[in-house]
Amino acid sequence: MSVRRALALAACGLAGGSVLLSAVVVGKQPARGGGDSEPRPGGSVPSAAPPGLLLLPPTASCPPTAGWIERPAGTGSYWDSNWDRREPLALINLKKKHEETGEEELASRLDHCKAKATRHIFLIRHSQYHLDGRADKDRTLTPLGREQAELTGRRLASLGLKFDQIIHSSMTRATETTEIISKHLPGVKKISTDLLREGAPIEPDPPVSHWKPEAVYYEDGARIEAAFRNFIHRADAKQEEDSYEIFVCHANVIRYIVCRALQFPPEGWLRLSLNNGSITHLVIRPNGRVALRTLGDTGFMPPDKITRT
């Protein structure tokens, strides 16, 4: 009896139903009926099949498509182009369309509302701080944390970009990190805000037993979502040049912002991890598309200076 070797290749379609194509490579078979292959149960072998390759009929064993691949009916993707509510059509009142000029006036008004510039958002996590502080004012940067802030400031300065502003959390560790970074970026204005303070943005999924936020999710979540809506959006239509902005805040806030900006499930924020003093770079194009250039970059720090507390 000849030795048979089999290799099954399966390809399942994602749309319009599933199709299964199986190929089986077999050893040399004795010629039958002048070399013609005999029909197999369920169908015949196409005459074009290469010698030794048997094409099997479709089966119903193809596994279902993964849920994250499936897309809502009638759409080509998950992306919501009006995620920041600044899509030109969302900024004009279509009911006021001029009856005489019609489409020409509409096109003009749409063009007037279109963003022209790109926004570069640099999200900086504060440096290492004293965890044993009872109150926020006592949670100051450690000596290593101050070194980390110096390294982050040098890195930002080395990029050679014209930064427009530094917006930072009003918490002590973020404020101190900002003060050190700003020494390397003279002339860049600083703005403090409570919106970027640390908190619990949304209940994480999967849940973790050790995660015990100090405030309820709906309190912190509303504030952090407000920070996202206030600061993360495409450029205003009046902005002519690309902008470069720095936000110094906290790991939870940054992780939530990244998930929201990329339209990933925000409940997955706790699956990401950020080092102290790390740089995360988001780019928001005029058409509203968002790209993540870097996430939690600390490659500019010596290994012995890297922490995650």
Backbone torsions as a table, in degrees:
resi	resn	phi	psi	omega
1	MET	NA	134.8	-178.0
2	SER	-73.2	154.1	177.9
3	VAL	-82.5	131.0	-179.5
4	ARG	-107.6	131.7	175.3
5	ARG	-117.7	131.9	-175.2
6	ALA	-123.3	139.5	175.2
7	LEU	-133.2	119.9	-178.5
8	ALA	-103.2	128.0	177.4
9	LEU	-117.3	125.8	-176.8
10	ALA	-125.2	135.6	176.0
11	ALA	-131.3	121.4	-176.2
12	CYS	-108.3	127.7	177.8
13	GLY	-73.4	147.7	-179.7
14	LEU	-94.5	-17.3	-177.6
15	ALA	-135.8	151.9	177.2
16	GLY	70.3	26.0	179.8
17	GLY	97.5	166.2	-178.9
18	SER	-101.0	139.5	178.4
19	VAL	-125.4	132.0	-179.2
20	LEU	-117.0	124.6	178.2
21	LEU	-117.8	120.4	-179.1
22	SER	-116.7	135.2	177.6
23	ALA	-122.5	132.2	-179.9
24	VAL	-121.3	122.5	177.4
25	VAL	-92.3	126.7	-177.2
26	VAL	-121.4	163.7	177.0
27	GLY	-72.8	174.0	-178.3
28	LYS	-61.5	130.6	-177.7
29	GLN	-109.7	151.4	176.5
30	PRO	-64.0	143.2	179.3
31	ALA	-67.7	139.8	179.4
32	ARG	-129.5	131.4	174.5
33	GLY	56.1	47.6	176.1
34	GLY	76.8	16.8	175.5
35	GLY	99.8	-9.3	179.1
36	ASP	-76.9	138.5	178.6
37	SER	-74.6	145.5	178.0
38	GLU	-81.3	147.2	176.9
39	PRO	-60.3	145.5	177.1
40	ARG	-107.0	156.3	178.2
41	PRO	-56.0	133.5	176.8
42	GLY	89.5	0.2	179.0
43	GLY	152.3	169.9	-178.7
44	SER	-106.7	161.1	179.5
45	VAL	-83.8	125.9	179.5
46	PRO	-58.9	141.5	-178.9
47	SER	-65.5	-20.0	-177.4
48	ALA	-82.0	-5.1	-177.7
49	ALA	-64.6	136.2	178.7
50	PRO	-61.4	155.1	178.6
51	PRO	-56.7	134.2	177.6
52	GLY	82.6	0.3	-179.6
53	LEU	-112.4	116.4	179.7
54	LEU	-105.4	122.9	177.4
55	LEU	-90.9	118.1	-178.9
56	LEU	-88.7	153.1	-179.8
57	PRO	-67.7	157.8	178.5
58	PRO	-58.5	147.8	176.1
59	THR	-124.2	172.3	-178.6
60	ALA	-101.1	20.9	-174.3
61	SER	-91.8	3.2	-179.5
62	CYS	-66.2	127.5	-177.9
63	PRO	-67.3	154.3	-180.0
64	PRO	-65.5	153.6	178.8
65	THR	-64.5	140.4	177.9
66	ALA	-59.5	142.3	-176.0
67	GLY	-58.3	-35.0	-176.9
68	TRP	-74.7	-12.6	176.9
69	ILE	-85.8	-31.8	-177.9
70	GLU	-63.5	145.2	-178.2
71	ARG	-121.4	152.3	179.2
72	PRO	-57.7	145.8	-178.9
73	ALA	-58.9	135.5	176.1
74	GLY	82.6	5.5	179.0
75	THR	-124.5	156.5	-179.8
76	GLY	-94.7	-14.4	-178.1
77	SER	-163.8	178.9	178.2
78	TYR	-84.6	-19.4	-168.8
79	TRP	-62.3	127.6	175.9
80	ASP	-99.6	106.2	-175.8
81	SER	-66.8	-17.0	179.5
82	ASN	-107.9	35.7	-176.5
83	TRP	-61.2	-30.4	-179.1
84	ASP	-101.8	8.4	-179.7
85	ARG	57.8	32.3	179.1
86	ARG	-122.9	15.6	171.8
87	GLU	-63.1	133.6	-175.9
88	PRO	-46.9	-42.5	-179.4
89	LEU	-63.8	-25.5	-179.4
90	ALA	-82.4	-9.8	-175.9
91	LEU	-101.3	-2.6	180.0
92	ILE	-120.8	156.1	178.6
93	ASN	-94.5	103.3	-177.0
94	LEU	-65.7	-19.6	-179.5
95	LYS	-70.5	-19.6	-179.2
96	LYS	-93.8	15.1	-179.9
97	LYS	-59.7	128.9	-176.6
98	HIS	-68.3	131.1	-175.1
99	GLU	-68.3	-31.0	-175.8
100	GLU	-84.9	-49.9	-176.9
101	THR	-78.0	-25.2	173.8
102	GLY	55.1	-124.7	-172.7
103	GLU	-62.6	-31.3	-178.8
104	GLU	-63.0	-43.9	179.4
105	GLU	-68.1	-37.5	178.8
106	LEU	-61.7	-44.6	179.7
107	ALA	-62.5	-39.0	179.7
108	SER	-65.6	-42.5	179.8
109	ARG	-67.8	-37.3	177.6
110	LEU	-64.4	-42.7	180.0
111	ASP	-63.5	-35.0	179.8
112	HIS	-66.3	-26.1	-177.4
113	CYS	-95.6	-3.5	-176.9
114	LYS	-77.6	136.4	174.8
115	ALA	-70.8	147.9	-178.8
116	LYS	-117.1	-20.7	-173.2
117	ALA	-111.0	161.7	176.7
118	THR	-103.4	139.0	176.7
119	ARG	-104.1	130.7	174.7
120	HIS	-108.2	117.8	-176.9
121	ILE	-107.8	119.0	177.6
122	PHE	-107.0	111.5	-178.7
123	LEU	-98.7	115.6	-176.6
124	ILE	-109.0	127.0	173.6
125	ARG	-83.2	138.9	179.3
126	HIS	-56.0	161.9	179.9
127	SER	-80.4	176.9	-179.5
128	GLN	-60.8	140.4	-178.0
129	TYR	-136.7	169.3	-179.7
130	HIS	-74.5	112.1	-177.3
131	LEU	-75.3	-18.8	-174.9
132	ASP	-85.0	2.4	179.0
133	GLY	-66.4	134.6	-178.4
134	ARG	-74.6	-40.5	-179.3
135	ALA	-116.7	165.9	-177.9
136	ASP	-57.5	-39.6	-177.7
137	LYS	-64.7	-20.4	179.6
138	ASP	-89.8	-11.3	-177.8
139	ARG	-91.3	66.9	-178.6
140	THR	-85.9	168.9	179.9
141	LEU	-69.2	144.2	173.4
142	THR	-79.1	167.0	175.0
143	PRO	-54.8	-40.1	177.0
144	LEU	-66.6	-37.9	178.7
145	GLY	-61.1	-37.3	178.1
146	ARG	-68.3	-35.9	175.5
147	GLU	-64.7	-41.5	179.7
148	GLN	-61.7	-42.3	179.6
149	ALA	-63.5	-37.6	176.9
150	GLU	-61.8	-44.6	-179.9
151	LEU	-64.6	-40.5	178.5
152	THR	-65.6	-42.0	178.2
153	GLY	-61.2	-42.6	178.9
154	ARG	-64.3	-40.3	179.6
155	ARG	-62.6	-45.7	179.7
156	LEU	-63.1	-41.0	179.8
157	ALA	-65.0	-35.2	-177.7
158	SER	-68.7	-16.3	-179.9
159	LEU	-70.1	-19.1	177.9
160	GLY	69.5	26.3	-178.7
161	LEU	-96.6	153.0	177.1
162	LYS	-92.8	91.5	-178.1
163	PHE	-73.5	139.1	-176.2
164	ASP	-87.2	-38.1	-177.0
165	GLN	-166.0	160.8	173.0
166	ILE	-120.4	115.5	177.1
167	ILE	-105.9	126.6	-174.4
168	HIS	-133.0	155.9	175.3
169	SER	-64.1	148.0	179.8
170	SER	-79.6	-2.4	179.0
171	MET	-71.4	150.3	-172.2
172	THR	-55.4	-47.8	-176.2
173	ARG	-64.9	-33.0	177.8
174	ALA	-75.8	-38.6	179.0
175	THR	-64.2	-44.0	179.3
176	GLU	-66.0	-38.7	177.1
177	THR	-62.4	-41.7	179.5
178	THR	-62.8	-42.8	-178.3
179	GLU	-60.8	-39.7	-179.9
180	ILE	-72.0	-43.5	179.3
181	ILE	-61.7	-40.7	-175.5
182	SER	-64.4	-21.9	176.7
183	LYS	-63.1	-27.6	-179.9
184	HIS	-90.5	-6.0	180.0
185	LEU	-129.5	65.6	-176.7
186	PRO	-60.8	140.5	177.5
187	GLY	89.8	-9.9	179.9
188	VAL	-84.4	124.0	-176.7
189	LYS	-69.2	149.5	-179.4
190	LYS	-116.7	137.4	179.9
191	ILE	-130.5	128.2	178.5
192	SER	-99.3	141.5	179.4
193	THR	-145.4	143.3	176.2
194	ASP	-77.9	-17.9	-177.6
195	LEU	-61.8	-30.6	-175.3
196	LEU	-91.6	7.6	179.1
197	ARG	-63.5	152.9	-178.1
198	GLU	-64.2	152.8	179.6
199	GLY	180.0	-173.3	179.2
200	ALA	-103.5	102.4	-172.8
201	PRO	-67.5	-41.2	-177.3
202	ILE	-165.1	150.2	-179.0
203	GLU	-61.6	123.8	-175.1
204	PRO	-71.5	152.3	176.6
205	ASP	-133.4	120.9	4.0
206	PRO	-72.3	152.8	-179.4
207	PRO	-69.5	153.5	178.0
208	VAL	-127.0	138.4	-174.4
209	SER	-69.6	-29.7	-175.3
210	HIS	-83.9	-8.6	-177.2
211	TRP	-81.6	107.9	-179.0
212	LYS	-129.4	88.7	-178.0
213	PRO	-64.6	149.8	-179.7
214	GLU	-74.2	-26.8	179.9
215	ALA	-121.4	156.3	179.0
216	VAL	-67.5	151.2	-174.7
217	TYR	-59.5	-38.4	-174.6
218	TYR	-70.0	-24.2	176.7
219	GLU	-74.4	-58.6	-179.8
220	ASP	-66.2	-38.0	-177.7
221	GLY	-59.9	-42.1	179.8
222	ALA	-64.0	-40.0	-179.3
223	ARG	-68.9	-44.6	-178.6
224	ILE	-68.8	-35.4	174.2
225	GLU	-64.4	-37.7	176.8
226	ALA	-63.4	-37.9	177.1
227	ALA	-62.8	-43.4	178.6
228	PHE	-59.9	-47.8	-176.9
229	ARG	-68.2	-32.0	-179.3
230	ASN	-75.5	-39.2	-170.1
231	PHE	-107.0	-23.4	-175.0
232	ILE	-109.2	102.9	-179.2
233	HIS	-167.2	168.6	177.5
234	ARG	-69.5	163.3	-176.5
235	ALA	-64.0	151.9	174.7
236	ASP	-65.9	149.5	-178.2
237	ALA	-60.6	-24.9	-179.1
238	LYS	-80.1	-14.2	-178.8
239	GLN	-75.4	121.6	-175.6
240	GLU	-93.1	-34.6	-175.7
241	GLU	-112.4	155.8	177.2
242	ASP	-61.9	146.4	-178.7
243	SER	-119.0	154.0	-179.5
244	TYR	-131.3	111.7	-173.6
245	GLU	-124.0	142.6	-179.3
246	ILE	-111.4	134.7	176.0
247	PHE	-123.7	115.7	179.1
248	VAL	-101.8	114.1	-177.4
249	CYS	-150.9	-131.2	-166.5
250	HIS	-131.9	160.9	-174.4
251	ALA	-59.0	-47.0	-178.2
252	ASN	-62.5	-42.0	-179.0
253	VAL	-65.0	-45.9	-178.6
254	ILE	-64.2	-44.3	-178.2
255	ARG	-63.9	-39.3	178.2
256	TYR	-66.3	-43.7	-179.5
257	ILE	-60.9	-42.5	180.0
258	VAL	-61.8	-46.2	179.1
259	CYS	-61.2	-44.5	-179.3
260	ARG	-66.4	-42.6	-177.3
261	ALA	-65.9	-36.1	179.7
262	LEU	-87.9	0.1	-178.9
263	GLN	59.9	35.8	170.4
264	PHE	-88.2	159.0	177.3
265	PRO	-56.2	117.7	-177.2
266	PRO	-63.4	-21.9	178.6
267	GLU	-64.7	-13.1	-179.1
268	GLY	-89.6	9.5	-175.7
269	TRP	-57.9	-33.2	-175.8
270	LEU	-76.7	-7.5	176.9
271	ARG	-78.9	-14.9	178.2
272	LEU	-91.4	158.4	-179.1
273	SER	-138.6	139.1	-177.1
274	LEU	-130.5	135.6	175.6
275	ASN	-80.7	160.8	175.2
276	ASN	-65.5	137.3	179.1
277	GLY	72.4	11.3	-177.2
278	SER	-75.3	158.2	-179.1
279	ILE	-115.0	125.7	173.9
280	THR	-116.6	128.7	-173.0
281	HIS	-118.4	113.6	175.1
282	LEU	-105.8	143.2	176.7
283	VAL	-121.9	128.1	178.9
284	ILE	-116.8	113.1	-177.6
285	ARG	-79.9	163.1	179.5
286	PRO	-58.2	-29.3	179.5
287	ASN	-83.3	3.4	177.7
288	GLY	92.0	-4.0	179.3
289	ARG	-75.0	144.0	-174.6
290	VAL	-120.5	138.7	177.3
291	ALA	-130.0	144.9	177.0
292	LEU	-103.2	109.4	-178.6
293	ARG	-79.3	-45.7	178.0
294	THR	-142.9	149.7	177.1
295	LEU	-128.1	113.4	175.6
296	GLY	60.8	41.7	-178.0
297	ASP	-71.8	124.8	171.3
298	THR	-133.4	24.9	179.7
299	GLY	-64.7	-16.0	179.0
300	PHE	-84.2	-4.3	179.9
301	MET	-99.8	143.9	171.7
302	PRO	-62.4	147.6	-177.8
303	PRO	-53.4	-34.7	-176.9
304	ASP	-77.9	-2.6	178.2
305	LYS	-103.4	-2.6	-174.9
306	ILE	-89.5	126.7	177.1
307	THR	-137.2	167.7	178.7
308	ARG	-144.0	77.9	-179.0
309	THR	-129.9	NA	NA
